[in-house]
Amino acid sequence: MAIGDLDDMAARIRAVLPQGWFPSTEENSTPVLDGLLTGFAWPWAQLHALLAYTANQARLQSSTGNFIDAAAADYFGSDLARVTSETDTAYIARIQQTLIAPRNTRPALVSKLQAVAPDVSIFEPWRAPDSGCYGRDGYNTTKRRYGSRTSPATVFVEAPAGTDSDALKATIVDTKAEGVDVFYRVMATTD
């Protein structure tokens, strides 16, 4: 007899019946009473099972079935749907990996963009190391650009020719912070 199962609930109800009205539980000579108490215990056993099941759905790691899909929809909308025949364990792992994926920082953007285009160039006008100082940093070396303190949260991305423009855009949208303007271009072969 496990806690909360049908026998346990029937025994609990039987334990609160007035003594002397019915034979003791040791006699086991009350099939009608036992059947009646089992009928009263059935909804309580079902409720206990439902509460135990619901408690498991409160955390992603212990969720099952459609509750995992509901959690993914809460976190990501329709962007992270379950793949056909994907197991609960694999789907939970994919959700967790997406939840903790690096985002919203320059290193995260650089890392993700280099996976799409290895020779990608990122320039932030607000960032001093990107713009440098004329007469000191950039004379006769790599090309430098003018910086600007009037354009915070602006990023320019240049990818080499042949880069998939759609993959580049999807990576930027997935990785950049909200409110940051990212302008991108795929270089022509003559640039």
VOPA-22576 format. One record per residue (C-alpha): x negated, y negated, z negated; residue number from 1; residue in one letter. Coordinates in steps of 0.1 Angstrom, whole numbers. Layout:
BEGIN
atom u = X; v = Y; w = Z; pos = NUM; code = A .
...
This chain:
BEGIN
atom u = 0; v = 0; w = 0; pos = 1; code = M .
atom u = -16; v = -32; w = 12; pos = 2; code = A .
atom u = -8; v = -66; w = -2; pos = 3; code = I .
atom u = 22; v = -81; w = 17; pos = 4; code = G .
atom u = 33; v = -49; w = 35; pos = 5; code = D .
atom u = 68; v = -35; w = 33; pos = 6; code = L .
atom u = 61; v = -11; w = 4; pos = 7; code = D .
atom u = 44; v = -39; w = -16; pos = 8; code = D .
atom u = 73; v = -63; w = -11; pos = 9; code = M .
atom u = 98; v = -36; w = -20; pos = 10; code = A .
atom u = 78; v = -28; w = -52; pos = 11; code = A .
atom u = 77; v = -65; w = -61; pos = 12; code = R .
atom u = 114; v = -68; w = -58; pos = 13; code = I .
atom u = 119; v = -36; w = -77; pos = 14; code = R .
atom u = 96; v = -50; w = -105; pos = 15; code = A .
atom u = 119; v = -79; w = -112; pos = 16; code = V .
atom u = 151; v = -59; w = -114; pos = 17; code = L .
atom u = 165; v = -58; w = -150; pos = 18; code = P .
atom u = 153; v = -27; w = -168; pos = 19; code = Q .
atom u = 180; v = -3; w = -179; pos = 20; code = G .
atom u = 202; v = -10; w = -150; pos = 21; code = W .
atom u = 184; v = 15; w = -127; pos = 22; code = F .
atom u = 162; v = 45; w = -133; pos = 23; code = P .
atom u = 125; v = 38; w = -136; pos = 24; code = S .
atom u = 102; v = 37; w = -106; pos = 25; code = T .
atom u = 84; v = 69; w = -117; pos = 26; code = E .
atom u = 116; v = 90; w = -112; pos = 27; code = E .
atom u = 119; v = 83; w = -75; pos = 28; code = N .
atom u = 156; v = 93; w = -76; pos = 29; code = S .
atom u = 172; v = 62; w = -61; pos = 30; code = T .
atom u = 172; v = 66; w = -24; pos = 31; code = P .
atom u = 201; v = 42; w = -19; pos = 32; code = V .
atom u = 185; v = 15; w = -41; pos = 33; code = L .
atom u = 151; v = 20; w = -24; pos = 34; code = D .
atom u = 167; v = 17; w = 10; pos = 35; code = G .
atom u = 185; v = -15; w = -1; pos = 36; code = L .
atom u = 153; v = -30; w = -16; pos = 37; code = L .
atom u = 134; v = -21; w = 15; pos = 38; code = T .
atom u = 160; v = -40; w = 36; pos = 39; code = G .
atom u = 155; v = -70; w = 14; pos = 40; code = F .
atom u = 117; v = -67; w = 15; pos = 41; code = A .
atom u = 115; v = -64; w = 53; pos = 42; code = W .
atom u = 118; v = -102; w = 61; pos = 43; code = P .
atom u = 93; v = -110; w = 33; pos = 44; code = W .
atom u = 68; v = -85; w = 47; pos = 45; code = A .
atom u = 73; v = -100; w = 82; pos = 46; code = Q .
atom u = 69; v = -136; w = 68; pos = 47; code = L .
atom u = 37; v = -125; w = 50; pos = 48; code = H .
atom u = 23; v = -110; w = 82; pos = 49; code = A .
atom u = 32; v = -142; w = 101; pos = 50; code = L .
atom u = 15; v = -164; w = 76; pos = 51; code = L .
atom u = -16; v = -142; w = 77; pos = 52; code = A .
atom u = -16; v = -143; w = 115; pos = 53; code = Y .
atom u = -10; v = -181; w = 115; pos = 54; code = T .
atom u = -39; v = -186; w = 90; pos = 55; code = A .
atom u = -62; v = -169; w = 115; pos = 56; code = N .
atom u = -52; v = -194; w = 143; pos = 57; code = Q .
atom u = -62; v = -224; w = 122; pos = 58; code = A .
atom u = -99; v = -220; w = 133; pos = 59; code = R .
atom u = -111; v = -215; w = 168; pos = 60; code = L .
atom u = -135; v = -187; w = 158; pos = 61; code = Q .
atom u = -107; v = -165; w = 144; pos = 62; code = S .
atom u = -80; v = -175; w = 169; pos = 63; code = S .
atom u = -66; v = -151; w = 194; pos = 64; code = T .
atom u = -45; v = -151; w = 226; pos = 65; code = G .
atom u = -26; v = -182; w = 235; pos = 66; code = N .
atom u = -38; v = -201; w = 205; pos = 67; code = F .
atom u = -72; v = -203; w = 220; pos = 68; code = I .
atom u = -57; v = -217; w = 252; pos = 69; code = D .
atom u = -38; v = -242; w = 231; pos = 70; code = A .
atom u = -70; v = -253; w = 213; pos = 71; code = A .
atom u = -88; v = -257; w = 247; pos = 72; code = A .
atom u = -59; v = -278; w = 260; pos = 73; code = A .
atom u = -60; v = -299; w = 229; pos = 74; code = D .
atom u = -98; v = -305; w = 232; pos = 75; code = Y .
atom u = -102; v = -307; w = 270; pos = 76; code = F .
atom u = -68; v = -310; w = 286; pos = 77; code = G .
atom u = -67; v = -290; w = 318; pos = 78; code = S .
atom u = -105; v = -293; w = 324; pos = 79; code = D .
atom u = -114; v = -260; w = 307; pos = 80; code = L .
atom u = -88; v = -234; w = 316; pos = 81; code = A .
atom u = -93; v = -197; w = 309; pos = 82; code = R .
atom u = -108; v = -178; w = 338; pos = 83; code = V .
atom u = -88; v = -148; w = 350; pos = 84; code = T .
atom u = -95; v = -117; w = 328; pos = 85; code = S .
atom u = -117; v = -137; w = 304; pos = 86; code = E .
atom u = -119; v = -122; w = 270; pos = 87; code = T .
atom u = -110; v = -142; w = 239; pos = 88; code = D .
atom u = -146; v = -140; w = 227; pos = 89; code = T .
atom u = -161; v = -152; w = 259; pos = 90; code = A .
atom u = -135; v = -181; w = 261; pos = 91; code = Y .
atom u = -143; v = -191; w = 226; pos = 92; code = I .
atom u = -180; v = -191; w = 233; pos = 93; code = A .
atom u = -174; v = -213; w = 265; pos = 94; code = R .
atom u = -153; v = -237; w = 245; pos = 95; code = I .
atom u = -179; v = -240; w = 218; pos = 96; code = Q .
atom u = -207; v = -245; w = 243; pos = 97; code = Q .
atom u = -187; v = -273; w = 260; pos = 98; code = T .
atom u = -179; v = -289; w = 226; pos = 99; code = L .
atom u = -215; v = -292; w = 216; pos = 100; code = I .
atom u = -230; v = -300; w = 251; pos = 101; code = A .
atom u = -252; v = -331; w = 250; pos = 102; code = P .
atom u = -235; v = -362; w = 263; pos = 103; code = R .
atom u = -233; v = -399; w = 260; pos = 104; code = N .
atom u = -271; v = -405; w = 258; pos = 105; code = T .
atom u = -298; v = -413; w = 284; pos = 106; code = R .
atom u = -317; v = -380; w = 278; pos = 107; code = P .
atom u = -285; v = -360; w = 283; pos = 108; code = A .
atom u = -278; v = -379; w = 315; pos = 109; code = L .
atom u = -313; v = -374; w = 327; pos = 110; code = V .
atom u = -313; v = -337; w = 319; pos = 111; code = S .
atom u = -279; v = -330; w = 336; pos = 112; code = K .
atom u = -288; v = -351; w = 367; pos = 113; code = L .
atom u = -321; v = -334; w = 371; pos = 114; code = Q .
atom u = -303; v = -301; w = 373; pos = 115; code = A .
atom u = -283; v = -315; w = 403; pos = 116; code = V .
atom u = -312; v = -334; w = 419; pos = 117; code = A .
atom u = -347; v = -329; w = 405; pos = 118; code = P .
atom u = -361; v = -362; w = 419; pos = 119; code = D .
atom u = -333; v = -384; w = 406; pos = 120; code = V .
atom u = -341; v = -420; w = 396; pos = 121; code = S .
atom u = -323; v = -437; w = 367; pos = 122; code = I .
atom u = -325; v = -475; w = 361; pos = 123; code = F .
atom u = -309; v = -495; w = 333; pos = 124; code = E .
atom u = -313; v = -532; w = 337; pos = 125; code = P .
atom u = -309; v = -538; w = 300; pos = 126; code = W .
atom u = -338; v = -513; w = 291; pos = 127; code = R .
atom u = -372; v = -529; w = 290; pos = 128; code = A .
atom u = -392; v = -498; w = 300; pos = 129; code = P .
atom u = -372; v = -496; w = 332; pos = 130; code = D .
atom u = -378; v = -532; w = 343; pos = 131; code = S .
atom u = -413; v = -538; w = 329; pos = 132; code = G .
atom u = -431; v = -571; w = 330; pos = 133; code = C .
atom u = -445; v = -587; w = 362; pos = 134; code = Y .
atom u = -483; v = -593; w = 360; pos = 135; code = G .
atom u = -488; v = -565; w = 336; pos = 136; code = R .
atom u = -468; v = -533; w = 343; pos = 137; code = D .
atom u = -460; v = -532; w = 379; pos = 138; code = G .
atom u = -486; v = -549; w = 400; pos = 139; code = Y .
atom u = -497; v = -526; w = 428; pos = 140; code = N .
atom u = -483; v = -495; w = 411; pos = 141; code = T .
atom u = -448; v = -480; w = 411; pos = 142; code = T .
atom u = -420; v = -503; w = 422; pos = 143; code = K .
atom u = -403; v = -522; w = 395; pos = 144; code = R .
atom u = -369; v = -539; w = 393; pos = 145; code = R .
atom u = -356; v = -570; w = 377; pos = 146; code = Y .
atom u = -340; v = -564; w = 343; pos = 147; code = G .
atom u = -310; v = -583; w = 330; pos = 148; code = S .
atom u = -297; v = -590; w = 295; pos = 149; code = R .
atom u = -263; v = -598; w = 310; pos = 150; code = T .
atom u = -256; v = -562; w = 321; pos = 151; code = S .
atom u = -256; v = -539; w = 291; pos = 152; code = P .
atom u = -240; v = -505; w = 296; pos = 153; code = A .
atom u = -249; v = -504; w = 332; pos = 154; code = T .
atom u = -269; v = -476; w = 349; pos = 155; code = V .
atom u = -280; v = -472; w = 385; pos = 156; code = F .
atom u = -287; v = -437; w = 398; pos = 157; code = V .
atom u = -305; v = -429; w = 430; pos = 158; code = E .
atom u = -307; v = -393; w = 442; pos = 159; code = A .
atom u = -329; v = -381; w = 471; pos = 160; code = P .
atom u = -314; v = -373; w = 505; pos = 161; code = A .
atom u = -295; v = -341; w = 507; pos = 162; code = G .
atom u = -281; v = -342; w = 472; pos = 163; code = T .
atom u = -245; v = -331; w = 469; pos = 164; code = D .
atom u = -227; v = -364; w = 462; pos = 165; code = S .
atom u = -196; v = -347; w = 446; pos = 166; code = D .
atom u = -218; v = -327; w = 422; pos = 167; code = A .
atom u = -237; v = -359; w = 413; pos = 168; code = L .
atom u = -205; v = -378; w = 406; pos = 169; code = K .
atom u = -190; v = -349; w = 386; pos = 170; code = A .
atom u = -221; v = -347; w = 365; pos = 171; code = T .
atom u = -221; v = -384; w = 358; pos = 172; code = I .
atom u = -185; v = -385; w = 348; pos = 173; code = V .
atom u = -189; v = -354; w = 326; pos = 174; code = D .
atom u = -220; v = -368; w = 308; pos = 175; code = T .
atom u = -217; v = -406; w = 306; pos = 176; code = K .
atom u = -202; v = -424; w = 276; pos = 177; code = A .
atom u = -169; v = -441; w = 280; pos = 178; code = E .
atom u = -173; v = -478; w = 289; pos = 179; code = G .
atom u = -207; v = -473; w = 306; pos = 180; code = V .
atom u = -207; v = -483; w = 343; pos = 181; code = D .
atom u = -228; v = -459; w = 364; pos = 182; code = V .
atom u = -235; v = -468; w = 400; pos = 183; code = F .
atom u = -250; v = -440; w = 422; pos = 184; code = Y .
atom u = -262; v = -436; w = 457; pos = 185; code = R .
atom u = -277; v = -408; w = 476; pos = 186; code = V .
atom u = -307; v = -421; w = 496; pos = 187; code = M .
atom u = -307; v = -418; w = 533; pos = 188; code = A .
atom u = -336; v = -399; w = 549; pos = 189; code = T .
atom u = -352; v = -432; w = 561; pos = 190; code = T .
atom u = -353; v = -448; w = 526; pos = 191; code = D .
